[in-house]
């Protein structure tokens, strides 16, 4: 009797990569901060706008100072992730890693990760049109260059597989200037936008 072939779950369905540098590290840190700490950014924006309004209303020297301070607060919304990115770049000292990813039916790995990251541990999926960002529940980010995805169907097929495996939706990077009510609710509650049963949770 002929045996049916069963594809191993740890066989790579897609491969991809990322060439890190100063700009990609900054993009990753800003996307991570906006994804997990939008409530903090929104609060900073509100404080800045209040200072600007008070400064404009007073019209005095104190008002000018409040106006200037408000502008600084608003303009520095991404100061924290940029400082983190600068620190990471200093640690690399110009020797940035080039990562290669292998995506399987059970998770994904790189040559730098000793254990596979399971799909059940993924918390956010972000797509900015050039890069894909995969964040786990510890806010660790994995950045993928869409143009490097290899496998049947390319980047779009990889995205579809991740939706099936994680139960999550792909979202655009969060912006305080383009917040929807659902994004605001998720940011303030810490929700990942999915409350159902994950595929990997059923295997436990």
Secondary structure, 3 states (H helix, E strand, C coil): CCCCCCCCCCCCCEEEEEECCHHHHHHHHHHHHHHHCHHHHHHHHHHHHHHHHHHHHHCCHHHHHHHHHHHHHHHCCCHHHHHHHHHHHHHHCCCCCEEEEEECCCEEEECCCCCCEEHHHEEEEEECCCEEEEEECCCCEEEEEHHHCECCCHHHHHHHHHHHHHCCCEECCCCCCCCCHHHHHHHHHCCCCCCCCCCHHHHC
